[in-house]
Amino acid sequence: MTLNVRNVAVIGAGLGGLACAIALHKQGFEVQVYEQAKDFRPVGGSLGLFPNGLNFW
């Protein structure tokens, strides 16, 4: 017997969780994202992309 379950729960809506959710959704999975924070607020962090990080093939 083979199960073909395509539902996924992603815990955490940080950069990694959202990137994972988007990638899974593009592969045909039904994704639910769960986050404990009630709203979006700046946390003092940042993401820097240097020129070589923006190169595409």
Long-range contacts (C-beta under 8 A, 24 or more apart in sequence): 6-30, 7-32, 8-32, 9-33, 9-34, 10-34, 13-37, 15-47
